[in-house]
Amino acid sequence: MNEFEKDVQYKGNDFLDSGVAFVISFVFFAVIFIIATVIKAIGS
């Protein structure tokens, strides 16, 4: 057995971490899209 598997430092749920990262990246790109749409609307 791997010695690192005996004493795990982080016991959190990986699924929750990946879900939070997905939501943060989605919101980031959505904000960029909204800003670009507002700039396009102002420019026209």
N, C-alpha and C positions, 0 to 999 in steps of 0.2 A: 504494500500500500504506500502511496505517496505521503511523505512526511508533512506536506503542506495541507493535505486533506484532513489531517487530525485536528489541527488548530486553525480553523478558519477565522480570519479577522473580521470579515464583513458577512453577517448572516441575513442581510436584507433580501428581498425578493427581486430577482433579476427581471422578471416580467414587468413589475411596476416601474423599475428604472428605465427599461426600454420604452415603455408607454409614455413616461414623462418626457423622455428625450424626443420621441416622435411628436408629441403635442407641442413642445417648445419649438422644434424646427418647423412644424406646420404653421404655427402662429407667426414665426419670423418671416417666412416666405409670403404669408398672407398679408402682413403689414407692408412688405416691400411692394407687393402687387397693388395694394390699396393706395399707397403713396404715388406709384407710377400712374395709376388711373386718375387720381386727383390732379396730378401735374398735366396729364394729357387733356383733361377736361378744362383746366384753366387756360391752357395754351390754345385751345381751339376756339 
